[in-house]
Amino acid sequence: MSVRTLQIDNPLVVPDSLGYFRFGELDEWKVLTNDAGEWHALKTEDFHSLLQGKISDEHPEYISLQRKGFIRSDLDLEALADKVRRKKQWMGQGPHLAVVITTLRCNQSCKYCHASRTDMDRVDTDMSLETAKKVVDHAMHSPSPYLNFEFQGGEPTVNMDIIKFIVDYSREKNKYEKKILDHSLVTNMTYMNDENAKWVMDNGILICTSLDGPEQVHNFNRTWQKNSNAYENVLKWIKHFNQCYVDMGRDPELWHVDALMTTTKKSIENWKEIIDLYVELGIRNIHLRPLNPFGFASKTWRAIGYTQQEYLEFYETCLDYILELNQQGVQICEGTASIFLKKMLTPYDPNFVDIRSPVGSGTGQMAYNYDGSIYPSDEGRMVSAMGDEIFRLGTVDDLTMTEAMQHPTVRSLAIASCLDALPQCSDCWNAPYCGVRPLHNYMHTGDLFGQRPNTFKCVEHMGISKILIKRLVEDTDGSVESVFRRWVVDRPRDTNT
């Protein structure tokens, strides 16, 4: 609820002395937030005193409330406006993420896969050289000063020649475009070989893989060919690449394979073993991710699915264990928490395209299918693979970058995810940290807007914010905040490190 929508009948109240803020309840606390990303937790009695104008400059909460903009007395409005500007500095920069589907062919059959994978003999779903060139030309027209080509599939390394071409061609083109240019490979590692591994390292390609946990969990979730062990193969290449970084003299805290963990019912049963494995492998970031709750047959969901509450209980248990490890000197952070904490504890927004307002679909990212079709995000491509072309913007042959960014579909996604204009979001205290996923809403209910409190993402984001703020509020000795602040420090990767 926003303080401006609160009905105040008490004559002692002096609302003109208050800055604009939203508020909500967290146990015995009232949590206040504003558009600058500032937050403050007050006991209920102090909150009522704030509304009644009874918190003077002698009150222990006054200085902090005034500094954060919740009290207008002596407020530096320009400084507050500057905070808001920094939080939204990504607005208007254009897509910085170009998701490139090099092929739909894949050698795995993961239980939770939503991608439109095809069998390994379907070479007709490989991106051609001609299309790859047009994709690079299109993506490089983004006004964003930073651009990351992210190779996905299928299994993208099945079409390795196209990856190599895009890297070489985009770097040649960038001699004139002068962007900050990255290339990242999202691979299951099961199609990797020595030749390709050497090329990846020699060319500074960022690597991300899937590691769902110990052998019994990973192989259950990510089925591979008969008589083969996907888990052993992934571990082999994670260790190989991480050792290569060490041999190159690079800082292992910055240069290492990133891994994503998708949560299934089996993951919840093995939560501690999953985290311990990441620690054992020296992976500095474990990014806990829930299943997308759609697209599954009921039989499959019964085998791998869970309720929203079960996921949040799993998440909280994992987070507390990760905090405990950090306080013992282990350097590992939880990826989703770090996104929210950057919004809560720093002047900046990490511009994570799926958790921002408006969402980054078409404005922070573009997805290019193997045939040159353009989508505002990879989820849009998945909807298309299910037979619904509603999110297909056009192709690299008939649509410029400007036309893609200004497409009516992109505009609709922005409207459906602008929290300031959405009922129940506009006055929600979690608005500065949250983000709506219209494509998820559409896939789940057929409606871009959805009923936010009933969507999985709303429940997830609110739950995570409550967990994080509660840990900070109850942090009497500062040990939790110390860990959290380490998680939000950005250290740029330097090839000379």
Beta strands, then each sheet from edge to edge (+ up, - down):
strand 1: 22-26
strand 2: 29-33
strand 3: 39-43
strand 4: 97-101
strand 5: 109-110
strand 6: 146-152
strand 7: 180-187
strand 8: 206-210
strand 9: 222-223
strand 10: 258-262
strand 11: 285-289
strand 12: 333-334
strand 13: 365-368
strand 14: 373-375
strand 15: 394-395
sheet 1: 1+ 2- 3+
sheet 2: 12+ 11+ 10+ 8+ 7+ 6+ 4+ 13+ 14- 15+
sheet 3: 5+ 9-
end
